[in-house]
Amino acid sequence: MYQKSRVYILKVFILTNREPHRYPNFSIYPIEAFCFLSLEDCIKKIPYYISGEELYCFVVESHCCGIDMHFGTKERWLFLPDGTIFSHTFPGDEEIERSIEYIGREPEDCHFKEGDIVEMMDDETVTLGIVLQQPPTPAKVENVRNKLRDMGMPENTIDGSEDRYIILVDSLKNDGDPTYMHCSRGPLASSLLPPSMPVPAKLRKRLKELLEKVKKEESK
């Protein structure tokens, strides 16, 4: 299969001064963005920013040249403020990006488990939430692939875009019901970090109660 050239975009995120950094959500801002021809060159650039006091994280995304950058799930690396790589997710959604087979994640290979409190990045907003479900396991992915084979459908419809957690967030819809994110809209594994600040006991309690409420509803 023909391999398109790739570029790697490094983004440096900091905490903003537009509003107090309080849970359940706060703002971050990409102060710099660099384009390189390799992941290695991105990593070499990170130390230039590690001394910054307001650093939140570093993100690297890999893009195929000649493909709409706003379409599909890109291969993504998430780095902690000290420059340590924290997580990585594979590409998906685009036919040209499916040369890397997504095999799922074993529970012991996941950074977070059910009930963990996490920070969820969504563009320039970070929201506190609680884990309801981990990404699909290799056994689950293979089971789906077997069903696709039996139906004569292409197996590569299961790709890196499925590497997502299901997260519950402490907010209410107009009808007063709790909001939570289904897998198809849940955050990629490379969009989650542990809490960067102490979590207020009242908020932690509400998240735990929300988790139990949703689990009871789903078990009916």
Secondary structure, DSSP 8 states (H G I E B T S, - for coil): -----EEEEEEEEEE-SSS---TTEEEEEEEEEEEESSHHHHHHHGGGTTT-TTEEEEEEEEEETTS-TTSSB-EEEEE-TTS-EEEEE--BSSGGGTTS------GGG-S--TT-EEEEEETTEEEEEEEEE----HHHHHHHHHHHHHTT--GGGS-GGG-B-EEEEEEE-TTS-EEE--TTTS-BGGGEE--SS---HHHHHHHHHHHHHHHHHHH-
